[in-house]
Amino acid sequence: MTPRITEEQEAKDYFDSKKHPDTSGDFDEFVTRKEPRLFKFEKPGDKITGHLSAFLKTNFQGNDRSGVTLFFCVEENTNQFVKVHATRQMLEKISTQDVGRKIRITYQGENTEVRTVGNKMRNFTVEISKAPPRTDLLMDTTFLEMVQEDD
């Protein structure tokens, strides 16, 4: 009597045979993903242009306040996102419906007459493209929300 090979054994044999497959004809291409880099507006005229990829509530290190970080896909490169700590003024001009749209934010300088949280208010111009949003350039922040760390 020949021993009966179960489906479970067939599956195990199949996966065992794939442990060290011949990859000489493998067409997979791998790309290293980098952590998002922080963009800071330092002088009037500084700007960032890219597709808005995500919003994320952020707790700032050494500060009891939380804020919002905007993630941008610059030059359609989803291997390197750029993040910006949003100001209240930016958030008043950008909505969640803008995710996927190309946005340009330009730093105009400080308004010495208005103070927010004891600091001079920083003014920004926010321009939003009328083109349809690009869903292929979005960033999934689900895991970041789960393991929120101080920035």
N, CA and C atoms as an extended XYZ file, in Angstrom:
453
Properties=species:S:1:pos:R:3:atomname:S:1:resname:S:1:resid:I:1 pbc="F F F"
N         0.843       -1.179        0.000 N   MET     1
C         0.000        0.000        0.000 CA  MET     1
C         0.896        1.253        0.000 C   MET     1
N         0.638        2.165       -0.909 N   THR     2
C         1.422        3.390       -0.993 CA  THR     2
C         0.879        4.423        0.005 C   THR     2
N         1.785        5.117        0.686 N   PRO     3
C         1.298        6.118        1.636 CA  PRO     3
C         0.598        7.253        0.896 C   PRO     3
N        -0.479        7.707        1.453 N   ARG     4
C        -1.275        8.793        0.854 CA  ARG     4
C        -0.640       10.141        1.215 C   ARG     4
N        -0.420       10.984        0.203 N   ILE     5
C         0.144       12.314        0.445 CA  ILE     5
C        -1.024       13.280        0.629 C   ILE     5
N        -1.031       13.930        1.745 N   THR     6
C        -2.120       14.862        2.049 CA  THR     6
C        -1.871       16.203        1.372 C   THR     6
N        -2.915       17.005        1.283 N   GLU     7
C        -2.784       18.349        0.720 CA  GLU     7
C        -1.815       19.172        1.557 C   GLU     7
N        -1.839       18.938        2.859 N   GLU     8
C        -0.937       19.657        3.757 CA  GLU     8
C         0.523       19.319        3.441 C   GLU     8
N         0.801       18.043        3.196 N   GLN     9
C         2.156       17.618        2.863 CA  GLN     9
C         2.567       18.161        1.498 C   GLN     9
N         1.640       18.179        0.546 N   GLU    10
C         1.938       18.741       -0.776 CA  GLU    10
C         2.312       20.216       -0.645 C   GLU    10
N         1.546       20.933        0.167 N   ALA    11
C         1.821       22.354        0.354 CA  ALA    11
C         3.185       22.545        1.006 C   ALA    11
N         3.505       21.738        2.026 N   LYS    12
C         4.792       21.837        2.711 CA  LYS    12
C         5.929       21.547        1.735 C   LYS    12
N         5.794       20.503        0.933 N   ASP    13
C         6.828       20.158       -0.049 CA  ASP    13
C         7.022       21.295       -1.053 C   ASP    13
N         5.904       21.901       -1.474 N   TYR    14
C         5.975       22.997       -2.434 CA  TYR    14
C         6.753       24.165       -1.837 C   TYR    14
N         6.381       24.581       -0.615 N   PHE    15
C         7.055       25.722        0.007 CA  PHE    15
C         8.505       25.407        0.349 C   PHE    15
N         8.816       24.174        0.741 N   ASP    16
C        10.200       23.783        1.002 CA  ASP    16
C        11.038       23.897       -0.261 C   ASP    16
N        10.452       23.565       -1.392 N   SER    17
C        11.198       23.637       -2.651 CA  SER    17
C        11.455       25.082       -3.061 C   SER    17
N        10.719       26.020       -2.495 N   LYS    18
C        10.861       27.433       -2.851 CA  LYS    18
C        11.760       28.212       -1.888 C   LYS    18
N        12.324       27.529       -0.900 N   LYS    19
C        13.144       28.237        0.080 CA  LYS    19
C        14.363       28.892       -0.555 C   LYS    19
N        14.954       28.266       -1.518 N   HIS    20
C        16.124       28.819       -2.187 CA  HIS    20
C        15.910       28.759       -3.698 C   HIS    20
N        14.948       29.540       -4.179 N   PRO    21
C        14.663       29.477       -5.614 CA  PRO    21
C        15.786       30.100       -6.440 C   PRO    21
N        15.855       29.679       -7.677 N   ASP    22
C        16.811       30.244       -8.616 CA  ASP    22
C        16.282       31.618       -9.019 C   ASP    22
N        17.016       32.682       -8.687 N   THR    23
C        16.539       34.039       -8.974 CA  THR    23
C        17.281       34.676      -10.147 C   THR    23
N        17.986       33.882      -10.908 N   SER    24
C        18.753       34.452      -12.013 CA  SER    24
C        17.859       35.130      -13.045 C   SER    24
N        16.629       34.692      -13.175 N   GLY    25
C        15.709       35.313      -14.128 CA  GLY    25
C        14.684       36.194      -13.431 C   GLY    25
N        14.954       36.544      -12.163 N   ASP    26
C        14.019       37.325      -11.356 CA  ASP    26
C        13.986       38.769      -11.852 C   ASP    26
N        12.795       39.279      -12.145 N   PHE    27
C        12.663       40.634      -12.654 CA  PHE    27
C        12.196       41.617      -11.585 C   PHE    27
N        12.118       41.155      -10.328 N   ASP    28
C        11.751       42.066       -9.253 CA  ASP    28
C        12.853       43.092       -9.084 C   ASP    28
N        12.446       44.332       -8.899 N   GLU    29
C        13.401       45.396       -8.645 CA  GLU    29
C        13.071       45.974       -7.278 C   GLU    29
N        14.061       46.099       -6.426 N   PHE    30
C        13.844       46.597       -5.088 CA  PHE    30
C        14.346       48.029       -4.976 C   PHE    30
N        13.621       48.834       -4.188 N   VAL    31
C        13.980       50.224       -3.967 CA  VAL    31
C        14.014       50.452       -2.466 C   VAL    31
N        15.035       51.117       -1.986 N   THR    32
C        15.141       51.411       -0.564 CA  THR    32
C        14.230       52.581       -0.225 C   THR    32
N        13.384       52.383        0.771 N   ARG    33
C        12.525       53.470        1.243 CA  ARG    33
C        13.227       54.161        2.401 C   ARG    33
N        13.156       55.473        2.393 N   LYS    34
C        13.805       56.274        3.422 CA  LYS    34
C        12.739       56.899        4.312 C   LYS    34
N        13.134       57.241        5.529 N   GLU    35
C        12.170       57.903        6.404 CA  GLU    35
C        11.952       59.317        5.886 C   GLU    35
N        10.761       59.870        6.121 N   PRO    36
C        10.501       61.228        5.636 CA  PRO    36
C        11.490       62.224        6.238 C   PRO    36
N        11.922       63.161        5.426 N   ARG    37
C        12.827       64.191        5.932 CA  ARG    37
C        12.020       65.451        6.236 C   ARG    37
N        12.450       66.176        7.245 N   LEU    38
C        11.747       67.374        7.695 CA  LEU    38
C        12.176       68.577        6.875 C   LEU    38
N        11.200       69.294        6.344 N   PHE    39
C        11.459       70.531        5.620 CA  PHE    39
C        11.089       71.680        6.542 C   PHE    39
N        12.008       72.648        6.704 N   LYS    40
C        11.750       73.818        7.545 CA  LYS    40
C        11.816       75.076        6.696 C   LYS    40
N        10.837       75.941        6.896 N   PHE    41
C        10.843       77.249        6.234 CA  PHE    41
C        11.724       78.168        7.077 C   PHE    41
N        12.832       78.651        6.501 N   GLU    42
C        13.771       79.454        7.272 CA  GLU    42
C        13.776       80.923        6.878 C   GLU    42
N        13.615       81.212        5.592 N   LYS    43
C        13.643       82.611        5.169 CA  LYS    43
C        12.517       82.857        4.161 C   LYS    43
N        12.039       84.110        4.097 N   PRO    44
C        10.979       84.425        3.136 CA  PRO    44
C        11.375       83.976        1.726 C   PRO    44
N        10.420       83.396        1.042 N   GLY    45
C        10.657       82.875       -0.308 CA  GLY    45
C        10.883       81.375       -0.323 C   GLY    45
N        11.225       80.777        0.832 N   ASP    46
C        11.366       79.314        0.893 CA  ASP    46
C        10.028       78.692        0.534 C   ASP    46
N        10.070       77.633       -0.274 N   LYS    47
C         8.815       76.998       -0.677 CA  LYS    47
C         8.989       75.505       -0.824 C   LYS    47
N         7.877       74.825       -0.741 N   ILE    48
C         7.840       73.393       -1.018 CA  ILE    48
C         6.679       73.162       -1.973 C   ILE    48
N         6.928       72.329       -2.978 N   THR    49
C         5.901       71.969       -3.945 CA  THR    49
C         5.876       70.456       -4.052 C   THR    49
N         4.699       69.895       -3.921 N   GLY    50
C         4.562       68.445       -4.037 CA  GLY    50
C         3.114       68.034       -3.855 C   GLY    50
N         2.875       66.749       -4.018 N   HIS    51
C         1.524       66.221       -3.819 CA  HIS    51
C         1.333       65.931       -2.330 C   HIS    51
N         0.258       66.458       -1.768 N   LEU    52
C        -0.049       66.214       -0.368 CA  LEU    52
C        -0.399       64.742       -0.218 C   LEU    52
N         0.390       64.029        0.568 N   SER    53
C         0.240       62.581        0.671 CA  SER    53
C        -0.495       62.139        1.918 C   SER    53
N        -0.420       62.934        2.996 N   ALA    54
C        -1.073       62.531        4.246 CA  ALA    54
C        -1.025       63.656        5.269 C   ALA    54
N        -1.915       63.542        6.259 N   PHE    55
C        -1.914       64.377        7.464 CA  PHE    55
C        -1.636       63.426        8.624 C   PHE    55
N        -0.953       63.899        9.663 N   LEU    56
C        -0.744       63.065       10.843 CA  LEU    56
C        -0.686       63.955       12.075 C   LEU    56
N        -1.499       63.625       13.081 N   LYS    57
C        -1.416       64.344       14.360 CA  LYS    57
C        -0.073       63.989       14.982 C   LYS    57
N         0.633       65.008       15.485 N   THR    58
C         1.983       64.821       15.979 CA  THR    58
C         2.133       65.431       17.358 C   THR    58
N         2.869       64.755       18.234 N   ASN    59
C         3.258       65.318       19.526 CA  ASN    59
C         4.698       65.784       19.390 C   ASN    59
N         4.936       67.046       19.717 N   PHE    60
C         6.273       67.600       19.539 CA  PHE    60
C         7.120       67.359       20.776 C   PHE    60
N         8.339       66.940       20.571 N   GLN    61
C         9.267       66.606       21.649 CA  GLN    61
C         9.537       67.835       22.518 C   GLN    61
N         9.518       67.611       23.838 N   GLY    62
C         9.807       68.686       24.770 CA  GLY    62
C         8.717       69.731       24.830 C   GLY    62
N         7.540       69.397       24.345 N   ASN    63
C         6.451       70.357       24.286 CA  ASN    63
C         5.155       69.620       24.615 C   ASN    63
N         4.333       70.217       25.421 N   ASP    64
C         3.065       69.572       25.783 CA  ASP    64
C         2.019       69.707       24.690 C   ASP    64
N         2.341       70.444       23.647 N   ARG    65
C         1.368       70.665       22.578 CA  ARG    65
C         1.491       69.602       21.494 C   ARG    65
N         0.377       69.392       20.840 N   SER    66
C         0.413       68.525       19.659 CA  SER    66
C         0.121       69.396       18.446 C   SER    66
N         0.398       68.862       17.292 N   GLY    67
C         0.165       69.602       16.059 CA  GLY    67
C        -0.137       68.636       14.941 C   GLY    67
N        -0.030       69.130       13.741 N   VAL    68
C        -0.298       68.312       12.561 CA  VAL    68
C         0.925       68.376       11.656 C   VAL    68
N         1.318       67.223       11.164 N   THR    69
C         2.406       67.145       10.192 CA  THR    69
C         1.800       66.831        8.831 C   THR    69
N         2.224       67.571        7.828 N   LEU    70
C         1.810       67.326        6.442 CA  LEU    70
C         2.921       66.536        5.767 C   LEU    70
N         2.558       65.504        5.022 N   PHE    71
C         3.533       64.722        4.269 CA  PHE    71
C         3.338       64.999        2.788 C   PHE    71
N         4.447       65.261        2.114 N   PHE    72
C         4.415       65.560        0.688 CA  PHE    72
C         5.234       64.545       -0.093 C   PHE    72
N         4.739       64.228       -1.266 N   CYS    73
C         5.473       63.428       -2.231 CA  CYS    73
C         6.048       64.439       -3.220 C   CYS    73
N         7.354       64.614       -3.172 N   VAL    74
C         8.019       65.604       -4.009 CA  VAL    74
C         8.622       64.893       -5.221 C   VAL    74
N         8.443       65.459       -6.383 N   GLU    75
C         8.962       64.897       -7.640 CA  GLU    75
C         8.449       63.478       -7.887 C   GLU    75
N         7.232       63.212       -7.413 N   GLU    76
C         6.563       61.915       -7.618 CA  GLU    76
C         7.413       60.749       -7.125 C   GLU    76
N         8.199       60.976       -6.076 N   ASN    77
C         9.073       59.957       -5.512 CA  ASN    77
C         8.467       59.446       -4.205 C   ASN    77
N         7.833       58.272       -4.238 N   THR    78
C         7.204       57.729       -3.031 CA  THR    78
C         8.205       56.969       -2.162 C   THR    78
N         9.479       57.003       -2.514 N   ASN    79
C        10.505       56.379       -1.686 CA  ASN    79
C        11.063       57.371       -0.671 C   ASN    79
N        10.764       58.642       -0.842 N   GLN    80
C        11.260       59.681        0.066 CA  GLN    80
C        10.193       60.756        0.203 C   GLN    80
N         9.420       60.676        1.283 N   PHE    81
C         8.426       61.708        1.544 CA  PHE    81
C         9.101       62.846        2.298 C   PHE    81
N         8.507       64.013        2.221 N   VAL    82
C         8.993       65.188        2.933 CA  VAL    82
C         7.882       65.617        3.872 C   VAL    82
N         8.254       65.943        5.137 N   LYS    83
C         7.222       66.349        6.090 CA  LYS    83
C         7.423       67.799        6.490 C   LYS    83
N         6.284       68.452        6.791 N   VAL    84
C         6.265       69.846        7.200 CA  VAL    84
C         5.374       69.931        8.428 C   VAL    84
N         5.860       70.598        9.492 N   HIS    85
C         5.002       70.836       10.650 CA  HIS    85
C         4.077       71.997       10.280 C   HIS    85
N         2.793       71.709       10.222 N   ALA    86
C         1.814       72.687        9.748 CA  ALA    86
C         1.554       73.766       10.794 C   ALA    86
N         1.348       74.972       10.311 N   THR    87
C         0.904       76.067       11.182 CA  THR    87
C        -0.617       76.120       11.104 C   THR    87
N        -1.202       76.840       12.038 N   ARG    88
C        -2.660       76.999       12.020 CA  ARG    88
C        -3.105       77.629       10.691 C   ARG    88
N        -2.332       78.606       10.228 N   GLN    89
C        -2.674       79.278        8.973 CA  GLN    89
C        -2.692       78.302        7.798 C   GLN    89
N        -1.716       77.397        7.755 N   MET    90
C        -1.693       76.386        6.683 CA  MET    90
C        -2.943       75.512        6.755 C   MET    90
N        -3.277       75.081        7.974 N   LEU    91
C        -4.416       74.173        8.144 CA  LEU    91
C        -5.750       74.853        7.835 C   LEU    91
N        -5.794       76.165        7.948 N   GLU    92
C        -7.011       76.897        7.577 CA  GLU    92
C        -7.174       76.954        6.061 C   GLU    92
N        -6.077       76.748        5.336 N   LYS    93
C        -6.109       76.848        3.874 CA  LYS    93
C        -6.119       75.489        3.179 C   LYS    93
N        -5.708       74.443        3.885 N   ILE    94
C        -5.633       73.098        3.303 CA  ILE    94
C        -6.664       72.212        3.981 C   ILE    94
N        -7.408       71.449        3.196 N   SER    95
C        -8.411       70.549        3.785 CA  SER    95
C        -8.060       69.092        3.478 C   SER    95
N        -8.719       68.195        4.157 N   THR    96
C        -8.478       66.773        3.920 CA  THR    96
C        -8.860       66.385        2.493 C   THR    96
N        -9.726       67.157        1.863 N   GLN    97
C       -10.103       66.876        0.469 CA  GLN    97
C        -8.969       67.175       -0.503 C   GLN    97
N        -7.930       67.842       -0.021 N   ASP    98
C        -6.788       68.176       -0.867 CA  ASP    98
C        -5.737       67.070       -0.918 C   ASP    98
N        -5.915       66.005       -0.143 N   VAL    99
C        -4.945       64.906       -0.163 CA  VAL    99
C        -4.873       64.348       -1.583 C   VAL    99
N        -3.669       64.233       -2.096 N   GLY   100
C        -3.450       63.768       -3.467 CA  GLY   100
C        -3.250       64.903       -4.458 C   GLY   100
N        -3.611       66.111       -4.066 N   ARG   101
C        -3.449       67.265       -4.967 CA  ARG   101
C        -2.047       67.861       -4.842 C   ARG   101
N        -1.600       68.492       -5.913 N   LYS   102
C        -0.310       69.186       -5.895 CA  LYS   102
C        -0.512       70.517       -5.181 C   LYS   102
N         0.371       70.789       -4.225 N   ILE   103
C         0.263       71.994       -3.408 CA  ILE   103
C         1.624       72.673       -3.353 C   ILE   103
N         1.584       74.006       -3.372 N   ARG   104
C         2.813       74.781       -3.188 CA  ARG   104
C         2.599       75.696       -1.982 C   ARG   104
N         3.508       75.618       -1.021 N   ILE   105
C         3.463       76.476        0.160 CA  ILE   105
C         4.710       77.349        0.134 C   ILE   105
N         4.504       78.669        0.208 N   THR   106
C         5.613       79.620        0.174 CA  THR   106
C         5.600       80.447        1.455 C   THR   106
N         6.745       80.514        2.116 N   TYR   107
C         6.888       81.305        3.338 CA  TYR   107
C         7.055       82.772        2.958 C   TYR   107
N         6.167       83.628        3.480 N   GLN   108
C         6.192       85.056        3.156 CA  GLN   108
C         6.959       85.888        4.182 C   GLN   108
N         7.151       85.342        5.383 N   GLY   109
C         7.844       86.092        6.434 CA  GLY   109
C         6.969       86.190        7.678 C   GLY   109
N         7.464       86.943        8.662 N   GLU   110
C         6.756       87.079        9.934 CA  GLU   110
C         5.921       88.348        9.958 C   GLU   110
N         4.797       88.263       10.658 N   ASN   111
C         3.969       89.424       10.912 CA  ASN   111
C         4.280       89.858       12.341 C   ASN   111
N         4.988       90.960       12.495 N   THR   112
C         5.436       91.395       13.819 CA  THR   112
C         4.293       91.911       14.686 C   THR   112
N         3.150       92.212       14.081 N   GLU   113
C         2.026       92.770       14.839 CA  GLU   113
C         1.149       91.696       15.465 C   GLU   113
N         1.234       90.467       14.973 N   VAL   114
C         0.383       89.388       15.475 CA  VAL   114
C         1.263       88.333       16.119 C   VAL   114
N         0.836       87.857       17.284 N   ARG   115
C         1.588       86.807       17.984 CA  ARG   115
C         0.685       85.605       18.200 C   ARG   115
N         1.271       84.410       18.039 N   THR   116
C         0.558       83.168       18.338 CA  THR   116
C         1.413       82.372       19.306 C   THR   116
N         0.853       82.004       20.417 N   VAL   117
C         1.554       81.265       21.469 CA  VAL   117
C         2.869       81.982       21.833 C   VAL   117
N         2.832       83.308       21.854 N   GLY   118
C         4.012       84.080       22.226 CA  GLY   118
C         5.011       84.309       21.111 C   GLY   118
N         4.806       83.694       19.968 N   ASN   119
C         5.723       83.844       18.826 CA  ASN   119
C         5.099       84.733       17.757 C   ASN   119
N         5.957       85.358       16.968 N   LYS   120
C         5.450       86.139       15.837 CA  LYS   120
C         4.777       85.190       14.853 C   LYS   120
N         3.654       85.652       14.296 N   MET   121
C         2.935       84.807       13.345 CA  MET   121
C         3.705       84.737       12.033 C   MET   121
N         3.825       83.525       11.514 N   ARG   122
C         4.500       83.313       10.236 CA  ARG   122
C         3.437       83.248        9.137 C   ARG   122
N         3.627       83.983        8.051 N   ASN   123
C         2.661       84.035        6.958 CA  ASN   123
C         3.093       83.139        5.802 C   ASN   123
N         2.119       82.423        5.248 N   PHE   124
C         2.364       81.505        4.144 CA  PHE   124
C         1.332       81.716        3.048 C   PHE   124
N         1.770       81.552        1.815 N   THR   125
C         0.863       81.485        0.681 CA  THR   125
C         0.689       80.013        0.363 C   THR   125
N        -0.558       79.564        0.216 N   VAL   126
C        -0.848       78.169       -0.106 CA  VAL   126
C        -1.581       78.145       -1.438 C   VAL   126
N        -0.992       77.461       -2.408 N   GLU   127
C        -1.603       77.322       -3.735 CA  GLU   127
C        -1.918       75.852       -3.960 C   GLU   127
N        -3.133       75.586       -4.451 N   ILE   128
C        -3.576       74.212       -4.646 CA  ILE   128
C        -3.971       74.014       -6.104 C   ILE   128
N        -3.422       72.994       -6.712 N   SER   129
C        -3.696       72.697       -8.114 CA  SER   129
C        -5.165       72.309       -8.313 C   SER   129
N        -5.700       72.694       -9.460 N   LYS   130
C        -7.075       72.310       -9.809 CA  LYS   130
C        -7.130       70.915      -10.437 C   LYS   130
N        -5.948       70.358      -10.745 N   ALA   131
C        -5.892       69.023      -11.369 CA  ALA   131
C        -6.451       67.983      -10.390 C   ALA   131
N        -6.972       66.877      -10.921 N   PRO   132
C        -7.509       65.823      -10.041 CA  PRO   132
C        -6.431       65.269       -9.108 C   PRO   132
N        -6.825       64.823       -7.912 N   PRO   133
C        -5.855       64.261       -6.969 CA  PRO   133
C        -5.191       63.003       -7.527 C   PRO   133
N        -3.949       62.762       -7.126 N   ARG   134
C        -3.196       61.569       -7.522 CA  ARG   134
C        -3.242       60.568       -6.368 C   ARG   134
N        -4.028       59.533       -6.487 N   THR   135
C        -4.150       58.551       -5.406 CA  THR   135
C        -2.941       57.614       -5.329 C   THR   135
N        -2.139       57.560       -6.389 N   ASP   136
C        -0.965       56.686       -6.376 CA  ASP   136
C         0.201       57.278       -5.583 C   ASP   136
N         0.080       58.516       -5.127 N   LEU   137
C         1.157       59.169       -4.402 CA  LEU   137
C         0.836       59.373       -2.920 C   LEU   137
N        -0.159       58.647       -2.420 N   LEU   138
C        -0.573       58.806       -1.027 CA  LEU   138
C         0.311       57.986       -0.104 C   LEU   138
N         0.337       58.378        1.159 N   MET   139
C         1.125       57.698        2.185 CA  MET   139
C         0.162       57.152        3.226 C   MET   139
N         0.310       55.888        3.576 N   ASP   140
C        -0.532       55.266        4.595 CA  ASP   140
C         0.089       55.543        5.963 C   ASP   140
N        -0.631       56.273        6.812 N   THR   141
C        -0.107       56.626        8.135 CA  THR   141
C        -0.710       55.769        9.244 C   THR   141
N        -1.391       54.698        8.897 N   THR   142
C        -2.055       53.858        9.885 CA  THR   142
C        -1.101       53.391       10.971 C   THR   142
N         0.042       52.852       10.581 N   PHE   143
C         0.990       52.358       11.571 CA  PHE   143
C         1.633       53.490       12.353 C   PHE   143
N         1.869       54.630       11.708 N   LEU   144
C         2.441       55.763       12.411 CA  LEU   144
C         1.513       56.239       13.519 C   LEU   144
N         0.215       56.201       13.263 N   GLU   145
C        -0.751       56.598       14.282 CA  GLU   145
C        -0.740       55.627       15.456 C   GLU   145
N        -0.460       54.364       15.205 N   MET   146
C        -0.447       53.359       16.254 CA  MET   146
C         0.771       53.494       17.165 C   MET   146
N         1.900       53.867       16.592 N   VAL   147
C         3.146       53.935       17.361 CA  VAL   147
C         3.688       55.350       17.402 C   VAL   147
N         2.828       56.281       17.672 N   GLN   148
C         3.194       57.687       17.687 CA  GLN   148
C         4.388       57.936       18.603 C   GLN   148
N         5.440       58.519       18.053 N   GLU   149
C         6.625       58.872       18.835 CA  GLU   149
C         6.762       60.386       18.813 C   GLU   149
N         7.531       60.908       19.739 N   ASP   150
C         7.809       62.339       19.741 CA  ASP   150
C         8.723       62.663       18.577 C   ASP   150
N         8.428       63.746       17.899 N   ASP   151
C         9.305       64.206       16.803 CA  ASP   151
C        10.433       65.011       17.352 C   ASP   151
